Amino acid sequence: MKVPESVLTEKRDTPMETMRSFERYNLLLNGQVVRTPIALSAMAGIVDADYALSRSSHVGVAFLGGYSIDKPTMEASRVLEAGGRREFIFDDPVEELSSQVSRMDGSGLVCGLNLRGSSPESFTGIASQVGDQVIYEIDAHCRQEPMIAARAGEYLLTHTDLLAEEIRALKKADVCVSVKIRAGISPDDRRLARKIWHSGADIIHVDLMDYDYQKVRQIRNSCPLVLIANNSMNTFDRVRDMFAHGADLVSLARRADERTLAGLDAAIARYTDEHGWYNSPKQLCRGGDVRALTFCCMPVKNCPLIPMLEKVGLSREEYMRFKEKAVAGTPLEPGAQTCFGSLAWCCKDSSPCMFRDMTLVQVGLSRQEYMRLKKQLADKIVQHLFSLHADPDTC
């Protein structure tokens, strides 16, 4: 994937820094290069432009807010503030949000606005005036009763038709849309993820609460959207668990201090430079998500590949034909000395294999480049599988 020329000329990092970030992570959001797969998660009354800019050295994305944007949600904010919670309260949402967004110009951060509204018109009213340079994140996450009573926050997780209307309205405005959810509130997060996808959203941002990587894998196997994992992402081991089961980014809120962010940023960069693919999945036989099909061999034995193929609706023959076609003409096509005659069927770089490694030497591929090519193959597999299930699902 080639970085767009327009991105290189933006007033952000230098073109060389932007290209280096793109080559390392191959991650774009809202048409902008993400310098590191670490995001700041919104916290009402706390995360504004000043907060984000003070942490910009080790962050790629910042979701400002949450901001209440219409009469019902602003009244809810006043009730919450009277009860001792911090809130952003202002008379003119458009003026305030425009000011916050303008302050982020040149920061090198991809900017998002976490918004709490009670109707589709509330969201489109903001988007039509603030513009398409930011990600609009629908807050389906706030669990405070006054906000739920205002038909915002967690209300949307049990009234998903309204959530779908808000997503569709924003997409008609031709903007990038994220949905912040809280895991375990909807009766079925898999169906919720599919509904968010089919409604047109670009990103799912999930607060895992009491859940772990299994929930990330569940959502990843349900939709192809960019997936951000939130809650307690303060150690590299936890971050790697999220990446290895389907997360594209992680986000931090209360633990977003300079030391934690710097440590995570450095650890992710080191891992990526060593392995070539920052969020490579575990192999399927070790609990990996659907992307792990890129590492699977031919379906010749009874292993986790077989039930996965049945789950995604591919016959063994279709799987083999697709994978062979996907690597045709690429450096993954050869491999006569490997188990199945092609690198297409070879495992992850962390698994010892003398035949794979010998082939990599013969064709002149480093392990890092091998893993980057495996990522490209995984992207093709995911795109194909979800194109087979593009019909809308109800929730």
N, C-alpha and C positions, 0 to 999 in steps of 0.2 A: 504494500500500500504506500503510495507516494504522498508526502505531506503537501497540502495545497499551497500554491505560491502565495495566496493572500494571507495565509497564516504566518509565513516567514516574514512578511513585511509589516505585521501588526506591531504596535508600539508596546511590546511586552519585553520578554527576555531578548537577548541578541539572537540573530538568526542562527548562529552556531549553537547556542545553548538550546534553542527551540528544536533544532534538528537532532541534537544529541538526546534530548528527552524523548522525541518521537521515535528515534531508532531504538532506544532502550525499552520503551513501554508500548509503543505503537497504539497510543491511547488518545482518542479525540472525543471531546464533549462539546456539543453546540458549535462544531466547526473549529474548535480551538484545541491546541496541543495541551495535554495535561502533563505537567512537569514531573509529578510523582503521584502514585495512586493513593494518596492520602487526602481526605477531605475534612473540613470543619463542619460539624453538624450544628444546625440552628439551635439556639437556646433563647427563648423569649426574654427580652429585657437585657440580654447580655451580648449576643453575637451581632455586632454591627460592623461597619467598615473599619473603624478603629481597631476593634478586636481582631478582625481578620488580617489587617495589614501588619499588626504587631507580631503575627505568626507566619508571615508569608514566605519565609526562607525555606520552610520544610513542608509546605502544603501545596497541593495542586488545584484544589477546588474549595470554595467557601460558600456555604449556604447561609445567607444572612437571615435573621429573623428569630422566631416566627413573628410575622406581622399580621395583625388583624386588619382587614381591608374594607369592611362594610359595617353598617350600623349594628346588626346583631352581634357580630364578633367583637367590635370595638366596645360595645356595652359589656360583653362578657369579660374583656380584658380589664375594664374598670372594676368589675366585681372581683376579679382575681387579684388585682393590685390592692384593693381595699382589704383583702384577706391576707396580705403580706407577701404575695408573689411579685417578682419583677416582671414588668411588661413594657413593651413599646407602645406608647399612646400618643397620637398626634391627630390634629384636626384634618389635615390634608394628606391622605396616603400617597397620592401620586407625587406630590412635591417632595415628601420625605424619601420615598423609594428612589426617585430619580436622583436625588442628592446622594444617597448612599451608593448607588450604582456608579455615578460619575466619579466618586472618590476612589473606586476600585480600578479605574482606567490606568493602564501602565503598570499594574502590580504583578503581572505574570500569572495571576490566578484566574481560573474560570469561575465566574460569579453566578450564584444561584440565589433566588429569593424564596424563602419558605413562607407561604401565604395561607392564612386562615380565612376562608370566605364561606358564605352560606348559600351561594347560588352560582351557576355558570357565568351569569352576567357580571358578577363581582370580579371574577378572575379575568374575563376578557376586557373589562373596563380598565384594569391595571395594565394588561399586556398591550392594549392599543396605544397607550400613552408612554409607557416606559420603554417599549421597543424589544427587539429580538436579540439584543446582545447578552441577555441573561437567560438562565434556566429558570423556569417557573415551577416551583415545587409545591404541589398541593399537600397541605398538612392534613393527613388522615391519621394523625399520631397523638395529638394532644388528648389526654384522658381526664382533664378537669371538667367537672360537671357543668359549669356555666358555658363552656365552649361546646360541649356535646349538645346542650339544650339549644344552642345557636345553630345547630345542623352543621357543625364543623368538627375537625379532629376525628376521634374514634367513631363518631356517628357515621362517618362515611364507610367504615369497615363493615357495618351491619346494614347499610343502605347503599349498596354498591351501584344501583341504577343512577343515583345522584352523582356518585363519584365518576361513573362512566360519562355522564353528561358534561361534567366539568372538564374532564380530559378531552373529550371531543371538541368542546367549545374552544379550548386553548389551542388545539391542533389546527382548527379552522383559522386561527389567528397566525398560523405558521410560526410557532415558537417551539422551543425544546421544553418537554414536560417531564418532570420527575414526580413521583408519588412517594411520600414518606409514610410508611405503615408501621404498625406495631405487631410483631408476630404473636399468633395465638389468640387474637381477638375475633377474627373471622372464623366461621365454622370450618373452613378448609382453605388454607393459604395457597394451595396449589391452584384451586379454581379462582381464587382472588387474583393471583398473579396472571393467569390466563386472561381474565377479564380486563385487567389493567393493560395488558399487551394488546388485546383485540380492540380496545377503545382508542389506541393510538399513542400511548405514552412511550417515552424513550428510556426512562430510568425507573427502577424500583429501589428505594432507599429503605432498608428494613432494620428497625430496632429489634434485636434478637431477645431482649429481656432475659428470661430464664432459659432460653434455647441456645443451642450450640451449632456447630457446623452442619449438623443434619438438616436443619431448617434451610440453610443456605443451599445445600445440595437439592433439597426438595423444590425450592423456587427456581434454581438454575435448570432443573430438568423439566420445568413447566413452561418456560418462556425464554426467548432469546434476548431479552432486554439487558441493558447495562445494569449491573447489580452492585449496590453499595451495602456493605455490612456495617452495622453500627452497634455499639454498646460494649464497653470494656476492651476496646482494641488498643491496649496499652503495652503489649509485649509482642515481640516478633513471632514467638511460637503461636500465639493466638491468631495473629494476622496471617501467618502461613496456613493455618488450618482453614481460614476463610477463603484464601486464594485457592487452596488445593481442592476446595469443594464447590467452586463456582463464582466467588466474588471477583468483581473487576476492580473495585476500590474498597477501602475501609474508611470509616469516619469516626472522629473523636469529638466529644463534647467536654465534659468536666475535666478529663485528664489531658486536655490539649495544651499542656505546658511546653515550653521550649525544649526542655531536656528530653521529654518523651517523644515529641515530634522529630527532633534531630536524630535520636537513636533509631526510630523506626525508618526514617528516610534513608539513613546510611545502611541499615541492615537490608532493606528491600533492594537498594542499588547494588550492594555487594552480591546478594543472591542472584540478581538478574544478570550481572556481568559474568558470574561464574557459570550459570546454567542456561542463559539465553532467553528464558520465558518466565517472567516474574510470577505469573499466577497459573503455572502448569498444574494440571490436576493430578491427583493420585491415580494410579492405574486402577482399572475397573475392578480387578480382583482384590484390590485393597481398599475398596469403598469410594472410588472416584465417581465424579458426575459424568454426564453424557459426553462431555468433551474428551473423556478418556478413551473413547473409541479410536482416537488417533493412534493409541499405543497398542491396540489389540491385534492379535494374530488372526489367522484364518479360523473360522468356526469349525474346528475338527474334533473338539473334545467338549465334554460336559463341564462348563465353567460359567462364571457370571456373565460372559458375553451373550450366551444363548437367551436367558430371560430378558436381558436388556434389549436385544434385537426384537423380541416379541413385544416388549413394552412400547418401543418406538415405532412398531409397525413395519419393520424391514425383514424380509426373508434373508436367509443366509446367502443365497445367490445374489440378491440385490445389493447386500452389504459388500460382498466381494467385488462385484462389477463397479459399484460406485467408487470404492477406494482405489481400485486399479485405474479407473479413468481420472480420478482426482490427482493422481501423482504422475500421470503420463507426461513425459517431456520435462519433468522436474528432477532435481538431484536425488529425490527419494525413490525414483523408479528402479534404478539398478540394485543389485545385491544378490548375485547368483550364489554367493557362499553363505547367505543368511538362511535361516530355517525355512522360509517360504519364498525365497527367490527375489525379494524386494525389501527395501527399507520401509516401505509402506506398512509392513506387518511387524516392525521392530518396536521394542519397548522403550521405556523412558531412560534417559541418560543415567539416572541413579541406579538402575538395575544392571548388575554386571553381565556383560555378554561379549565374549571374545570375537564372535562372528560379526556382530554389528560394528564393533570398534575396528576390526580389520577392514571392513568394507568402507567405513568412514575415511580411513587413511587412504585406501585405494582411490576413492573418488574425490579426495581432497576437501572433505568437509570437517570442520571443527565440531565438537560436541555442541557448542553454543549455536552454531548455524543449523545443525541438525534439529535442535529443539525449536528454533525459530520456524523452520520448515514444517515441523510437526504442529506448531500452532496454526500455521496457514492451512494445513490439512484439517485440523480440528474446526477452524472457522467454516470451511467448506461443508464439513459434516453437519455442524449445527445448523447452518443455513438451509441445507437440504432437508434435514429432519423436521424443522419447524415449518418449512414450506409445505410439508405434507399435512400439517395440522393447523392450517391458517384459517379454518372456519371458526367463527365466533363461538365461544362457550358461554353458557349462562351461569350466573352465580347468585 
